Amino acid sequence: MSRPTIPPASDPTVSAAENNGRAAGDRVDAVVVGAGLSGLYQLHRLRRLGLSTVVFEAGDDIGGTWYWNRYPGARCDIESMSYSYSFSPELDQEWEWSERYAAQPEILRYIHHVADRFGLREDVVLRTRVTRAVYDAADHRWRLSTDTGRTVTARFVIMATGCMSVPKDPGIPGVDGFTGAVHHTARWPREEVSFAGKRVAVIGTGCSGVQAVPVIAGEAASLTVFQRTPAYVLPARNRPLRAAERSALKAGYPEFRQAQRRSRGGTVFAPPTRSALEADETERTAAYEAAWEEGFLNGLLRTYTDILTDERANATVAEFVRSRIRSVVTDPATAELLSPRTFPFATKRPCLGTGYYETYNLPHVALVDLRATPIERVTPRGVRTTDGEHELDVIVLATGFDALTGSQLAVDVVGKGGVTLRERWAEGPRNHLGLVSAGFPNLFTVLGPLSPSVLTNITVALEQQVEWITDCIGHLLGNGLTEIDATPSAEAGWGTHVAELAARTLYPAVDSWYTGANVPGKPRVFLAYAGGLDRYREECDAVARDGYPGFVLSSSGTLPLSEERG
């Protein structure tokens, strides 16, 4: 099916208003929830199947993560020329990345370019949040309700709601009573925020806080960083990309993209072959030094085979990072506060930073250890800890997300027999292949729990899942089938498999958002597939090749697709 390509919109906000006014009818073939990188690619692929599709996006514009996360210093931590779509060789050649690690505005421009180039905006309805999705067993369709009052029915629903898109409640009393400005890194204002002459606090030192702190410190009159748990922060070594460098990378893109798809994590490098314990200290230190200087998020993990599986091996790299912190931070007490000691290296997501540790050498920057002096509450004038009150003008909350499950459970999803997804996931997420939960037919998830998602370059992971979902839907349509549902036994087996893979690593024993431990009351489950994207791809491909074992494929015999199909 061919579709007209609309011209690029000079003002995305105007385009959004037009899209809301001319949205597709109430009965469509597919609904995609979310217009970030996953949702837009899913729309593109469903169009190629000839399906009428509507994408609902809660934001004022497309972009997903890169729309909402506009905080100072926000940028990707995977190299730009790797952190991009691979489905179009023409797109690879025409887009020019300016930096090794692109900043948020440039990534958002790229997403806009893709949407305009492939005419995707016309099927995106902005400023519309899906609040409820109910499966109709008689009609074999999903009925979706939105916060604008609109309802739509669809045969297929794809949740492209993001793995890190629901900000976690900071759980700090008194925030609403603060008389200054409060900003969350994941819901940053579109208008410019000035810190000039202001007394600023950043609460949280995960990846968002690590990126924001040096930029805010460069402008604020004073900056106080409230840290509960120090992170392992690796240097990004960011720089502008040279024209010759971009040309050389583009010339090798076809082979590089194939290598990405075959790789363990969506990045291309020679895998290590030796244990860290087989090398002596001098050799290890040299390997770690070289990795530190290269500026890759997974650089230190590339050095030896057992960094994530052996506590003794991990301890060698953890101490190396602490030694580098001590070499940068001039005050020994501050250096020690910034040195992680309560969890193994990389069992919480490492951060890629620029000038982060150097920032604590500035005279107007202070670090508060919340383990020693916890926050009691936010007062009208600032933040009060057990050690006293810090008077402030601006508070920046970098307090993280309800990762992987939060965005799906934010929608009231009701499946077969009136069972809700919240009920099914009361003790942790349950699905087969990280894609379909039993009792929720034709409801697919991209980058959701129990898939590789956050342990990979997500652009590579999302393309794999979108393509599998699209091929699965194509299989149903091509064989006169109505729906696909996971079997409870396959779902249970997949959960066991994911847990067993995680148990071979140091991940599960650590309190982190990987295990849901950052959200009070959230079930403690390791939420990602740790077997590698390459192995996961093979498992998914084998299921499709063998006729979808672990799933029930059924037909009503008489159900056509919607009349919206063009």
Protein Blocks (a to p, Z undefined) as FASTA:
>chain_A
ZZddddddfblklmmmmmmmmgccfbdfbdcedjdfklmmmmmmmmmnopacddddfbfb
ehijmmmmmcghiacfbdfklnccfkbmklmmmpccfbfbdcfklmmmmmmmmmmmnopm
mmpcehiacfbdcddfklopacdddfkopacddfbdcdfebjalcccdehighklmpcbd
cddfklccfbdcdfehiacddedjdfklmmmmmmmmmmmmbdcdddfbdcddddfkiacd
dfklmmmmmmmmmmmmmmmmmpmnopacdddfbdfklpcfklmmmmmmmmmmnopaklmm
mmpmklmmcmklmmmmmmmmmmmmmmmmmblklmmmmpcfkbcehkaccdddehklmmmm
pfkbccddfklmccfbdcfklccdfkbccddfbdcddebjaehjlmmmmpccddehhiaf
klmmmnoccdehhlacghiahiacehiahiaklmpcfklmmmmmmmmmmmmmmmmmmnop
abdcddfklmmmmmmmmmmmmmmpmklmpccfknopmpghiacddfbdfebjklmmmmmm
mmmmnopghiacddehlaccdfkbZZ
